[in-house]
Amino acid sequence: MGLAEIAEGMEFTTQQQNRDVHPIDDTTTDLSARLQDHREALPCSPDTATAVIEEYTREMAVAPAAEAADISSITAIKLLYRCGVTGLSPLSEPDQQTLTEWLCGARPRSDILNHPGIDEQDLALATYLETHQVIPELKAALRGHLKPPQQDITEQNPSESSTTHLTDSNFR
């Protein structure tokens, strides 16, 4: 079979289909109003959450954001994490793995607390981050307010994620 036979019946046109991307700008909605719909999932009030997010966007740091909203840094970290902000864990990768193994019952709690620089507060925060998920509706509500690297906007299949999250299968 030659090229002429393969190409037989093919049509060529000089016109292409219009494949424009139509942007959707939903950033005109007030951030506080967006968060109001998810107030039960927030660790603080929607107005406080708005103050944290706006200051975090300006400063790119948790402490000034928490101070601006008059809440603890831990509450601010919980809020930002649930909204899809990454890189908030106080633990290193090896310590994070030790935490996961402890939560699964494979290692004692003392293995984490014996590491230099890790205290009860760090352990409690890291445990919260490991045992809670990002809330997709909150992440979507903040589209346009938090941008990379502040918010992980890639849509990953949870099975492809590099972060270990606990499931019922970890306890079998």
Buried (B, 14 or more C-beta within 10 A) or exposed (E): EEEEEEEEEEEEEEEEEEEEEEEEEEEEEEBBEBBBEBEEEBBBBBBBBBBBBBBBBEEEEBEBBBBBBEBEBBBBBBBBBBBBBBEBBBBEEEBBEBBBBBBBEEBEEEBBEEBEEBEEEBBEBBBBBBEEEBBEEBBEBBBEBBEEEBBBEEEEEEEEEEEBEEEEEBEE
